[in-house]
Amino acid sequence: MIDRQEVMRIARLARLELSEAEIAQYQQDLTGFLTSGAKLQQVDVSKLEGTSHAVAITHELREDQVGTSLDQREVLAMGPAISNGFFKVPRIVEEQA
């Protein structure tokens, strides 16, 4: 079984704050996932041909069609902030200390 410390380590990496009940639930869930994975690793697939999909998939392709584009200046005028011809957005990646 996954221990409490491992759940807390994973929660810290994911920046999650967990209650005691959630920690216990994640211990059970993660242990179940790993147990299922271990069972799958025991299946002999050496004689099976590899596939990328469980069912056959066909892609309906169409010819490219040139159409009218939006004017860059008009589109940028709708944005809240512009910098060097692009939308300026808030930084979402934090610096690691």
N, C-alpha and C positions, 0 to 999 in steps of 0.2 A: 504494500500500500504506500502511496505517496505520503510523505510525512508533512506535518504542519509547516516546518521550516521551508520546505520546497515550494509549497503553495504561497507562502509569504514572499519568497524570493521572486517567484513568477509575478505575483501581484505588484511588487515594487518595480520590476522591469516594465510592467504595463501601466504603471502609475495608477493603480487601483487601491482604494481603501476598502477593505473587506470586514464585515462583521464576523463574530465567532461562528454564527450559523452558516454564513457564506463560505468561510474557510473549511468547515466540515463538509459542506456540500461539494466544494471544488475538490477536496481530497477524494471523495467517492467518485466524482465524475472523471477526474484525471486518471485515477486508478483503473476505472472501467475502460477508458480509451486505450490505455497502455496494455491492458489485458487483451482487449480485442485485437490490437495490433500484433501482439505476440502470437495469438492464435492464427492470424493471417500469414505470418511469417513461416508457420509450420506447413502450409499448403504447398505441395509440389507443383510448380508451374513450369518446370523445365521442358516439358513437351508441348507447351501451348505457344501458339504464334502470337506475337505482340500485336496489340491494337491500340489505337488512340481513343476510340469510342466504343461503348458497349453495343451500340446499334449503328447500322449504316447511315451515313449522313451525306446528302448531296447538297451542293451549294448552287443556288440559282444565280447565275451571273448576268449582269446586264451591261450593255455598252455604256461607256462614259458619255455623258452629255454636258456640253459646255453651257453654262447658264450665266445669268447676270450676278455679279457679286455686290455686296454692300460696300459703300464708300467708306474707307477707313476713317476719314475725318468725322463723318456722321456717326459712326459707331462709337468712336472714342469720345465724342461729345456727350454720349449717354452715360459714360462712366463717371464714378465719383472722383477719381484721381488718375492723372496720366503722367507718364514719365518716358521721354524719348520715343514716343509713338506706340507705347504699350500701356495697358491698364496697370496701375500701381496698386498692389494689394498688401495687406498687413503681413508681416513675417509670422510664420506659424511654427518654424523649427527653432527650438530653444538651443542656446549655446550649452555645451557640456562643460561643467566646471571641474 
